[in-house]
Amino acid sequence: MPTTYNPNYENSFPWCSPDPKDEYAAVCKWCNKKIKINTMGRVALVSHEKSKAHHHQVLVRKTNLPISHFLPNQIVGNNLLSSSPSLSSISTAMATQISASDSS
């Protein structure tokens, strides 16, 4: 009997997700690769995890910084928060100018 995707795979393999088009396959979110599990099941996932391509993606994920690291501003609710003092002071100065021009 063919093996279908089991959501419990995600507990052991955080990179694993179901293939939306094939119940007998999983997808590696890191490699963007379809893994057929119909005959080998969990063993196919272990095999993929040991592959050279997957190890390369693990290394890439460890060495790349998330895009949020490069973004100086963060919007929380309606407030613009800045991790940079210069941007914060510019924002304050602009708000003061706008407020002053509105009252004239």
C-alpha positions, 0 to 999 in steps of 0.5 A: 500500500502506498504511503501518503503524507503524514503531518507528523513528518513536520515534527522531525523535518521542519523543512517538510511540507505536503505537496498540494498536488500529490498526496504521495509526496512531500516538498522540501521548503528549503530546496523547493524539491518534491520528494516521493514518499509513496514507496519509502515513506519516512526513509525518503525524507531521511535520504533527502535530508542527507543529500548534498543539495539539502546540506548546501541549503542548510548552510545557506540558511545558516549563513544568510541574514534575514531581510529584516536585518537590512531594513531600518524601519519597522511599522507596528500598528500605526507607528513607525519605529526606527532602529537608527537614531538618525532616521528617528530624528529625521522622522521627528523633524519632518513631523514637526515641519508638517505640524507647523505648516498645518497650523499656519 
